[in-house]
Amino acid sequence: MASIKDYKIATLGSHSALQILKGAHDEGFETICICRKGYRKPYESFKVADEIIEIEHFHDFFEIEDQLIKKNAILIPHGSFVAYIGPEKVKDIKVMHYGTRGILEHESDREKARKWLEKAKCKTPKIFKKPEEIDRPVIIKFHGAKGGKGYFIANSPEDFYDSIKDFPEDEKYVIQEYIVGVPMYTHYFYSRVTEELEVMSFDKRYESNADSIGRIAARDQLDANIKTSYTITGNMPMVIRESILPEVFEMGENIIKVSKELVGDGLFGPFCLEAIVDPNLNFYVFEISARIVAGTNPYVDGSPYTWLRYDVPMSTGRRIALDIKMAIEQDCLEKVLG
Ligand code: ATP
């Protein structure tokens, strides 16, 4: 029978790699971390990597791919992996890798992601086709913006044209209704081995300067001409009102159901719905991530929710390793490989 000793778990040294590698260790796998030169220290110091392979840039990944194949490594893609290698290149990966083949084009293309969310009956913020249509607060999101940097808020067409002057003309953007509420990000896990959806944890982001603007009076904000930005600097753990949990499960289950119409056998593994929850407890989902998100990092030793279900500290990284382990032991590894 195949054993987990025949395989190694590998990931790029960034994003949620500490959690992924630690989780793999906890399930008994040997681990490999692929690091950029100068970035190996955390992976050595926290003792999560049995082996470190150094590359100059992450886009040189394909140069060391053969080494990974020889070692029978299973690669775990995460957010930085997709960002550095590009969603289209993910399709060219030859080494065994965890995750749903072809799903990334549906999450990284805003239009496709929105259709997926709408089909799954998630409420989404309204999109305005033209600036002239702006009749309420909107958030302008630039396609290339990383981590919400450079987004701006407008209340009217005039407001919009006043702010857009500061940006290059050819920059692509979307005008989205601004939902006044609180951000809540739900971390799910769907296993193809157990065919069950789990709610792993929740987080909220710590965004600069949006999360600190309230520290100064509105009058001072105006005097200083402060513009809101949403540059992500970290993630904070959160638990959710228990009475909303049934809806949270339903949203996740609908996402999985619809994903089966989009690609082959559908989405599996970790995914995240990023939502703003308004005072009437409506979830407005503005983004879906079809892979592990950095918001799971506060839960290296498990979340309050995973503690309810598991007798060991179960992070999302560890849950991935457990999924792979179960697939190996049940001789159905192909179920979890992209
Ligand atoms: P990433 O791709 O890294 O997740 P991003 O650049 O796509 O980030 P978003 O996640 O779309 O940026 O948004 C950044 C932040 O802006 C969110 O965390 C949230 O605080 C705020 N935000 C986004 N959309 C809305 C909205 N429709 N209403 C209110 N706030 C929003």
Residues whose N, C-alpha, C, O or C-beta is under 5 A from the ligand:
A	BS01	ATP	P125 I139 A145 K146 G147 G148 Q176 E177 Y178 I179 P183 R205 Y230 I276 F286
